[in-house]
Amino acid sequence: MAIQWYPGHMHKAQKEIKEALPQVDLVIEVVDARIPYSSTNPLVAQILSESQNPKPVIRVLNKCDLADPQVTRLWCEAFEQQHGTRSLAISSKQPEQVRKISSLCHKLFPEHLEKGKPIRAMIMGIPNVGKSTIINLLSGRTIAKVGNEPAVTKRQQRIDLDNGIILFDTPGFLWPKIENSNSSYRLAIIGSIKDTVIEYDDIAYYAAEYLSEYYPALLRSHFQIEVVESNVIDLLESIGRRRGCLQAGGRIDFDRVSKIFINEFRNLSMGNISLESPDMISQELVIVEEVLAQKAEKDAGRKKKKRKRR
């Protein structure tokens, strides 16, 4: 399944970011620590690569208190290996961790502080990764609107942090086509794609299958089931019976149990879970490249046949 959600204001945000980028010193990209790759916007890297003056990037893995700490450490190491990138794992529930972002900005540009010149930082992030909460904590006041649904911030704004840093906030935006279908599922599971464009049972099956393989103990504990079934239908049936999701005749209401599964993942009650690792993504990207190559070959073949008919 490929979930796409790219409203008009996201296209506008992308254009505005391109125009404002030459004015800033660095980019802060906020990602969700549970899906660091899938919540990293490839358009950010594209925009930066097109800039005449390369900008350093601080990749902030927010919500690390919800992710698997061992997997988060691997992601920080992987991001640090990327040219011009620094990584920082934080929880916005811990203000002292959020303030490390400012400290890292000053470490990257120590000469600005000496000259009394402000550091101009653009902060980016896809919908629902907690960017607005981070901005409010950095500024010490409520500036950015915070919400549990994606696409709350709709326009750019300039914020003076009073510590030698000026933040340029940008609306959260996705990208027109998510090539890796696994990333589509993960974005939908954490709520970065509006629920109106997803099917709960579809993403619940994906999430249940993944968690049964990588976090079976958490499933047993959270749902109080004795056995984590390898078959995802059987697993959701056992959870449904436990939660009383029954229809007439004792049949399982899969729509209801699917919503319970996803909502309880989102309300953070299942435990520390990461939905992807660097090794996992490396394997998926190989498959994505193969699929894209096959598609390009088919497209070329169709164009060739079309030219012959002419």
C-alpha positions in Angstrom: 0.0 0.0 0.0 1.2 3.5 -0.9 -0.3 6.3 1.2 0.0 9.7 -0.2 -1.0 13.0 1.5 0.3 16.2 0.0 -2.2 19.1 0.5 -1.7 22.4 -1.4 -0.2 24.3 1.6 2.6 21.7 1.8 3.7 22.6 -1.8 3.6 26.3 -0.8 5.7 25.6 2.2 8.3 23.9 0.1 8.6 26.9 -2.2 8.9 29.3 0.7 11.6 27.2 2.3 13.7 27.3 -0.9 13.4 31.1 -1.0 14.3 31.6 2.7 17.2 29.1 2.9 20.0 31.4 1.6 19.3 33.7 4.6 20.0 31.0 7.3 23.2 29.5 8.7 22.0 26.0 9.5 18.9 23.7 9.4 17.4 21.9 12.3 15.3 18.9 11.2 13.1 17.3 13.8 12.3 13.6 13.2 10.4 11.0 15.2 12.8 8.8 17.0 10.6 5.8 16.4 10.9 6.2 12.6 14.0 8.3 12.1 14.4 7.4 8.4 10.7 7.5 7.4 10.2 10.8 9.2 13.2 12.4 7.5 12.0 14.4 4.5 14.0 13.7 1.3 12.9 17.1 0.0 15.0 18.7 2.7 18.2 17.0 1.5 17.2 17.9 -2.1 16.6 21.6 -1.2 19.9 21.7 0.7 21.8 20.1 -2.2 20.5 22.8 -4.6 21.7 25.6 -2.3 24.8 27.4 -3.4 26.1 27.6 0.2 26.0 24.2 2.0 24.2 24.3 5.3 25.0 22.1 8.3 22.1 20.0 9.6 21.2 19.1 13.1 18.9 16.1 13.0 16.9 16.0 16.2 15.4 12.6 17.1 12.5 13.8 19.2 10.3 11.4 21.4 13.3 9.3 22.2 11.6 8.4 25.4 9.1 6.4 23.3 11.6 4.6 21.1 13.9 1.6 21.7 17.1 3.2 23.2 19.4 0.7 21.5 17.9 1.4 18.1 18.0 5.1 18.7 21.7 4.9 19.4 22.2 3.1 16.1 20.3 5.9 14.3 22.4 8.6 15.9 25.5 6.9 14.8 24.2 6.5 11.2 23.2 10.2 10.9 26.6 11.3 12.3 28.2 9.5 9.4 26.4 11.7 6.9 28.4 14.7 5.7 27.6 17.9 7.5 25.1 16.3 9.8 25.0 16.2 13.6 22.4 14.2 15.6 20.7 14.7 18.9 18.2 12.4 20.6 15.9 14.2 23.0 12.5 14.0 24.7 10.4 17.2 24.6 9.2 16.1 28.0 12.7 17.0 29.3 13.3 20.8 28.8 17.0 20.4 29.6 17.4 18.0 26.7 15.6 20.4 24.3 18.0 23.2 25.4 20.9 21.1 24.0 19.8 22.1 20.6 20.8 25.7 21.3 24.1 24.6 22.8 24.9 22.6 19.6 24.0 25.5 17.4 26.6 27.7 19.3 29.2 24.9 19.1 28.8 24.8 15.3 29.1 28.6 15.0 31.3 29.8 17.9 32.4 32.9 16.0 28.9 34.3 15.9 28.8 34.6 19.7 32.2 36.3 19.8 31.1 38.9 17.2 27.6 39.3 18.7 26.1 38.0 15.5 22.9 35.9 15.8 22.8 32.4 14.5 19.9 32.1 12.0 18.5 28.6 12.1 15.6 27.2 10.1 13.7 24.5 11.9 11.8 21.8 9.8 9.9 18.7 10.4 7.1 16.6 8.9 3.7 16.8 10.5 3.3 15.5 14.1 6.9 15.0 15.1 6.7 17.6 17.9 8.4 20.5 16.2 6.0 23.1 17.7 6.5 21.8 21.3 10.3 22.1 20.8 10.0 25.7 19.6 7.8 26.6 22.6 10.4 25.1 25.0 13.3 26.8 23.3 11.6 30.2 23.4 10.2 29.8 26.9 6.8 30.9 25.8 3.9 29.6 23.7 4.6 30.7 20.1 3.9 27.8 17.9 0.4 26.1 18.0 0.6 22.6 19.2 -1.9 19.8 18.2 -2.2 16.1 18.1 -3.2 16.1 14.4 -0.8 16.7 11.5 -0.4 20.0 9.6 -1.2 22.4 12.5 1.5 25.0 11.5 0.5 26.6 8.2 2.9 29.5 7.8 6.5 30.5 8.4 7.3 32.7 11.4 10.5 34.3 12.8 11.3 33.7 16.5 14.0 35.4 18.5 15.2 33.0 21.2 17.0 35.8 23.1 20.2 33.6 23.3 21.8 34.7 20.1 19.7 32.4 17.9 16.9 33.4 15.6 14.6 30.5 14.6 12.7 30.4 11.3 9.7 28.1 11.9 8.3 26.3 8.8 5.1 24.4 8.2 5.4 20.6 8.4 5.3 19.2 5.0 5.6 15.7 3.4 6.7 14.9 -0.1 4.6 14.2 -3.1 5.4 10.5 -3.5 6.6 8.1 -0.7 8.5 5.4 -2.7 9.0 3.1 0.2 5.6 1.6 1.1 6.9 0.6 4.5 7.5 4.2 5.3 3.9 5.0 4.3 2.7 2.6 6.9 5.0 3.8 9.6 4.0 7.5 9.0 0.4 6.5 9.2 0.9 4.5 12.4 2.5 7.4 14.3 -0.1 9.9 13.0 1.9 12.0 10.6 -0.7 11.3 7.8 -4.3 12.3 8.5 -6.6 9.4 9.5 -9.1 10.4 6.8 -6.8 9.0 4.1 -5.9 5.7 5.8 -7.6 2.4 6.6 -7.2 1.5 10.3 -7.4 -2.2 9.7 -4.6 -2.0 7.0 -2.1 -0.2 9.2 -3.1 -2.2 12.3 -2.3 -5.4 10.5 1.1 -4.0 9.5 1.8 -2.8 13.1 0.7 -6.0 14.7 2.8 -8.1 12.4 5.9 -6.0 13.1 5.4 -5.9 16.8 4.7 -9.6 17.0 8.1 -10.2 15.5 10.2 -7.6 17.2 8.4 -6.8 20.5 6.3 -9.9 21.4 6.9 -9.4 25.2 5.4 -5.9 25.1 2.3 -7.2 23.3 1.8 -10.0 25.9 2.2 -7.6 28.7 0.1 -4.7 27.3 -2.8 -6.8 26.0 -2.5 -9.4 28.7 -2.5 -12.3 26.3 -0.6 -15.6 27.0 0.6 -16.3 23.4 1.5 -13.9 20.6 0.1 -15.6 17.5 2.4 -15.6 14.5 -0.6 -15.1 12.2 -1.7 -11.5 12.5 -5.4 -12.3 12.1 -5.2 -14.7 14.9 -3.3 -12.2 17.0 -5.9 -9.4 16.5 -8.6 -11.9 17.2 -7.1 -12.8 20.5 -6.7 -9.1 21.4 -10.3 -8.5 20.2 -11.7 -11.1 22.5 -9.7 -9.8 25.4 -11.0 -6.3 24.8 -14.6 -7.4 24.1 -14.6 -6.3 20.4 -17.4 -8.8 19.5 -20.2 -8.6 17.0 -23.4 -10.7 16.7 -22.6 -14.4 16.8 -19.3 -13.8 18.7 -17.5 -12.6 15.6 -14.5 -10.2 16.1 -15.1 -6.6 15.1 -11.8 -6.1 13.3 -12.4 -2.4 12.6 -12.9 -1.8 16.3 -9.9 -3.8 17.5 -7.7 -2.2 14.8 -8.6 1.3 16.1 -7.8 0.2 19.6 -4.4 -1.2 18.5 -3.4 1.9 16.7 -4.7 4.4 19.2 -3.0 2.6 22.1 0.2 2.6 20.2 -0.2 6.4 19.7 -1.1 7.1 23.3 2.3 5.7 24.3 1.0 2.9 26.6 2.7 -0.1 24.8 6.3 0.7 25.8 9.5 1.8 24.1 9.2 0.8 20.4 11.1 1.6 17.3 9.5 0.8 14.0 12.7 0.7 11.9 16.4 0.2 12.2 19.3 1.3 10.0 19.8 -2.3 8.7 16.1 -2.7 8.0 16.0 0.5 6.0 19.2 -0.6 4.0 17.4 -3.8 3.0 14.2 -1.9 2.1 16.0 0.6 -0.1 17.6 -2.1 -2.2 14.0 -3.4 -3.0 12.8 0.2 -3.7 15.7 0.7 -6.1 14.8 -2.6 -7.9 11.2 -1.6 -8.2 12.0 1.8 -9.5 14.4 0.3 -12.0 11.7 -2.1 -13.3 9.2 0.7 -13.5 11.7 2.9 -15.5 12.3 0.0 -17.8 8.6 -0.5 -18.4 8.1 3.2 -19.0 10.9 3.2 -21.5 9.4 0.2 -23.3 6.0 1.9 -23.5 7.5 5.1 -24.9 9.5 3.1 -27.5 6.3 1.3 -28.7 4.5 4.6 -28.8 7.2 6.1 -31.0 7.0 3.1 -33.4 3.3 3.5 -33.8 3.8 7.1 -34.8 
